[in-house]
Amino acid sequence: MYGIINFLTEFLSKKLSKNKESKFIQFVLFGLFGAASVFTYIPKDTDPLTIVTAIILFWIILYLIIRVLRYLKIL
């Protein structure tokens, strides 16, 4: 979470370079495609609370995996 916040504050505080612009575009596009795939994959009779809980748990698990990989100096 802090990595995303740091990236966005650094991105907004400085002028856009070619590298930062491409990373920002990748960030936005991956987010849009991820959200679109989540909405198209969810069955019709699923409770909204279950959907939100699953999304939050997914991001927590992803965050923990990244933290472990950084701790082990793999990332």
Backbone as a chain_set.jsonl record, in Angstrom:
{"seq": "MYGIINFLTEFLSKKLSKNKESKFIQFVLFGLFGAASVFTYIPKDTDPLTIVTAIILFWIILYLIIRVLRYLKIL", "coords": {"N": [[0.824, -1.187, 0.0], [1.915, 1.251, 0.845], [3.841, 1.532, -1.086], [2.406, 2.087, -3.42], [1.246, 4.512, -2.71], [3.551, 6.063, -2.282], [4.615, 5.975, -4.878], [2.608, 7.34, -6.315], [2.654, 9.891, -5.058], [5.278, 10.683, -5.588], [5.163, 10.632, -8.334], [3.269, 12.625, -8.867], [4.511, 14.856, -7.791], [6.746, 15.541, -9.259], [7.97, 16.481, -12.53], [6.708, 14.893, -15.476], [8.474, 12.241, -16.745], [9.597, 10.225, -19.493], [9.791, 7.543, -18.661], [8.357, 7.508, -16.221], [5.876, 8.266, -17.118], [5.16, 6.118, -18.763], [5.075, 4.086, -16.847], [2.968, 4.977, -15.262], [0.858, 4.845, -17.083], [0.827, 2.075, -17.519], [0.112, 1.267, -14.932], [-2.489, 2.343, -14.683], [-3.797, 1.062, -16.845], [-3.505, -1.691, -16.213], [-5.003, -1.71, -13.884], [-7.552, -1.019, -14.881], [-8.077, -3.146, -16.691], [-7.927, -5.259, -14.9], [-10.076, -4.667, -13.161], [-12.191, -4.822, -14.997], [-12.057, -7.523, -15.709], [-12.658, -8.71, -13.274], [-15.316, -7.875, -12.84], [-16.598, -9.106, -14.987], [-16.256, -11.767, -14.406], [-17.598, -12.443, -12.078], [-20.266, -14.319, -10.732], [-23.863, -13.989, -11.273], [-25.625, -14.188, -9.024], [-24.184, -13.529, -6.754], [-23.489, -12.215, -3.549], [-23.013, -8.735, -2.847], [-21.392, -8.039, -0.637], [-19.792, -10.293, -0.335], [-18.319, -10.138, -2.684], [-16.858, -7.746, -2.326], [-15.421, -8.428, -0.026], [-13.866, -10.557, -1.028], [-12.283, -9.216, -2.917], [-10.842, -7.444, -1.269], [-9.47, -9.272, 0.378], [-7.913, -10.525, -1.59], [-6.156, -8.425, -2.331], [-4.843, -8.017, 0.108], [-3.539, -10.481, 0.465], [-1.899, -10.447, -1.82], [-0.321, -8.206, -1.211], [1.01, -9.143, 1.099], [2.485, -11.256, 0.004], [4.227, -9.86, -1.701], [5.614, -8.348, 0.212], [6.931, -10.398, 1.64], [8.558, -11.447, -0.375], [10.183, -9.227, -0.826], [11.401, -9.051, 1.68], [12.905, -11.354, 1.671], [14.674, -10.605, -0.194], [14.222, -11.117, -2.869], [12.721, -9.599, -4.541]], "CA": [[0.0, 0.0, 0.0], [2.775, 2.421, 0.908], [4.538, 1.637, -2.361], [1.516, 2.754, -4.367], [1.119, 5.901, -2.273], [4.826, 6.726, -2.58], [4.724, 6.122, -6.321], [1.711, 8.392, -6.764], [3.127, 11.198, -4.595], [6.482, 11.001, -6.358], [4.731, 10.868, -9.701], [2.578, 13.902, -8.956], [5.337, 15.961, -7.323], [7.783, 15.86, -10.233], [7.55, 16.512, -13.926], [6.613, 13.577, -16.096], [9.491, 11.795, -17.678], [9.078, 9.161, -20.366], [9.692, 6.318, -17.878], [7.258, 7.624, -15.259], [4.624, 8.308, -17.857], [4.821, 4.761, -19.191], [4.692, 3.315, -15.657], [1.635, 5.413, -14.849], [-0.085, 4.283, -18.05], [0.728, 0.651, -17.204], [-0.619, 1.171, -13.672], [-3.906, 2.604, -14.954], [-4.346, 0.029, -17.724], [-3.636, -2.941, -15.462], [-6.136, -1.532, -12.982], [-8.802, -1.075, -15.646], [-8.299, -4.511, -17.18], [-8.201, -6.092, -13.73], [-11.446, -4.4, -12.718], [-13.115, -5.355, -16.008], [-12.088, -8.982, -15.63], [-13.364, -9.082, -12.036], [-16.755, -7.682, -13.023], [-17.145, -10.083, -15.935], [-16.088, -13.118, -13.875], [-18.466, -12.653, -10.916], [-21.598, -14.854, -11.051], [-24.944, -13.014, -11.067], [-26.296, -14.278, -7.726], [-23.232, -13.348, -5.667], [-23.755, -11.099, -2.654], [-21.998, -7.681, -2.979], [-20.446, -8.101, 0.48], [-18.844, -11.356, -0.671], [-17.442, -9.619, -3.735], [-15.946, -6.771, -1.721], [-14.528, -9.173, 0.856], [-12.914, -11.303, -1.847], [-11.329, -8.262, -3.5], [-9.965, -6.964, -0.198], [-8.58, -10.384, 0.739], [-6.954, -10.694, -2.679], [-5.116, -7.385, -2.237], [-4.054, -8.262, 1.319], [-2.653, -11.612, 0.173], [-0.902, -9.976, -2.777], [0.586, -7.329, -0.472], [1.846, -9.968, 1.968], [3.435, -11.982, -0.841], [5.257, -8.908, -2.135], [6.444, -8.015, 1.38], [7.793, -11.545, 1.924], [9.576, -11.501, -1.429], [11.137, -8.13, -0.568], [12.145, -9.405, 2.874], [13.862, -12.372, 1.272], [15.499, -9.918, -1.198], [13.97, -11.656, -4.192], [12.271, -8.417, -5.295]], "C": [[0.866, 1.248, 0.0], [3.537, 2.624, -0.394], [3.7, 2.365, -3.398], [1.385, 4.226, -4.01], [2.398, 6.666, -2.564], [4.994, 6.957, -4.065], [3.856, 7.272, -6.812], [2.169, 9.77, -6.3], [4.384, 11.62, -5.336], [6.111, 11.358, -7.788], [4.097, 12.251, -9.844], [3.454, 15.084, -8.568], [6.381, 16.393, -8.339], [7.2, 15.922, -11.638], [7.543, 15.101, -14.494], [7.81, 13.325, -16.997], [8.893, 10.655, -18.493], [8.85, 7.868, -19.572], [8.514, 6.382, -16.909], [5.915, 7.641, -15.957], [4.209, 6.909, -18.296], [4.429, 3.895, -17.998], [3.294, 3.694, -15.194], [0.577, 4.842, -15.786], [-0.263, 2.789, -17.804], [-0.107, 0.433, -15.95], [-2.116, 1.335, -13.912], [-4.512, 1.489, -15.803], [-4.496, -1.315, -17.015], [-4.81, -2.859, -14.492], [-7.461, -1.647, -13.708], [-9.097, -2.48, -16.146], [-8.58, -5.466, -16.027], [-9.622, -5.922, -13.245], [-12.464, -4.968, -13.707], [-13.198, -6.874, -15.927], [-12.79, -9.462, -14.357], [-14.864, -8.963, -12.241], [-17.355, -8.682, -14.002], [-17.079, -11.513, -15.396], [-17.083, -13.446, -12.768], [-19.822, -13.213, -11.356], [-22.703, -13.876, -10.641], [-25.535, -13.028, -9.659], [-25.359, -14.091, -6.532], [-23.563, -12.087, -4.878], [-22.66, -10.031, -2.807], [-20.964, -7.679, -1.849], [-19.392, -9.188, 0.242], [-17.85, -10.89, -1.725], [-16.409, -8.671, -3.153], [-14.95, -7.471, -0.81], [-13.473, -9.936, 0.071], [-11.866, -10.383, -2.462], [-10.349, -7.769, -2.454], [-8.986, -8.055, 0.222], [-7.533, -10.646, -0.334], [-5.822, -9.685, -2.566], [-4.256, -7.557, -0.991], [-3.071, -9.407, 1.082], [-1.555, -11.202, -0.794], [0.133, -9.085, -2.094], [1.537, -8.144, 0.405], [2.879, -10.755, 1.163], [4.564, -11.066, -1.284], [6.176, -8.542, -0.979], [7.402, -9.159, 1.715], [8.894, -11.637, 0.886], [10.614, -10.388, -1.264], [11.994, -8.445, 0.65], [13.227, -10.433, 2.55], [14.808, -11.869, 0.17], [15.408, -10.597, -2.56], [13.473, -10.531, -5.107], [13.054, -7.205, -4.862]], "O": [[0.603, 2.194, -0.743], [3.845, 3.756, -0.766], [4.222, 3.171, -4.168], [1.408, 5.089, -4.888], [2.344, 7.799, -3.043], [5.464, 8.017, -4.479], [4.298, 8.087, -7.622], [2.086, 10.729, -7.066], [4.539, 12.793, -5.676], [6.679, 12.277, -8.378], [4.352, 12.962, -10.817], [3.172, 16.211, -8.975], [6.857, 17.526, -8.274], [6.083, 15.471, -11.889], [8.286, 14.23, -14.041], [8.108, 14.11, -17.896], [7.795, 10.184, -18.196], [7.849, 7.18, -19.773], [7.756, 5.419, -16.788], [4.933, 7.098, -15.452], [3.033, 6.554, -18.211], [3.539, 3.053, -18.12], [2.52, 2.832, -14.779], [-0.482, 4.404, -15.336], [-1.384, 2.283, -17.871], [-0.937, -0.475, -15.903], [-2.919, 0.554, -13.401], [-5.614, 1.021, -15.517], [-5.501, -2.002, -17.194], [-5.53, -3.84, -14.304], [-8.389, -2.291, -13.22], [-10.227, -2.957, -16.042], [-9.388, -6.385, -16.166], [-10.305, -6.903, -12.949], [-13.482, -5.529, -13.301], [-14.279, -7.449, -16.059], [-13.443, -10.505, -14.365], [-15.611, -9.861, -11.854], [-18.516, -9.066, -13.854], [-17.791, -12.385, -15.895], [-17.382, -14.619, -12.543], [-20.461, -12.655, -12.248], [-22.499, -13.036, -9.765], [-25.911, -11.974, -9.148], [-25.711, -14.459, -5.411], [-23.873, -11.04, -5.445], [-21.483, -10.384, -2.89], [-19.797, -7.357, -2.073], [-18.225, -9.005, 0.588], [-16.666, -11.22, -1.655], [-15.22, -8.781, -3.451], [-13.763, -7.143, -0.82], [-12.306, -9.96, 0.464], [-10.688, -10.736, -2.52], [-9.15, -7.684, -2.719], [-7.799, -7.785, 0.402], [-6.386, -10.958, -0.016], [-4.653, -10.049, -2.693], [-3.059, -7.273, -1.028], [-1.902, -9.311, 1.456], [-0.397, -11.572, -0.606], [1.328, -9.198, -2.367], [2.735, -7.865, 0.448], [4.021, -10.903, 1.596], [5.731, -11.455, -1.246], [7.388, -8.435, -1.164], [8.563, -8.913, 2.04], [10.049, -11.882, 1.233], [11.796, -10.597, -1.537], [13.187, -8.142, 0.66], [14.33, -10.38, 3.095], [15.639, -12.624, -0.333], [16.383, -10.647, -3.309], [13.771, -10.516, -6.302], [12.828, -6.109, -5.375]]}, "num_chains": 1, "name": "protein.A"}
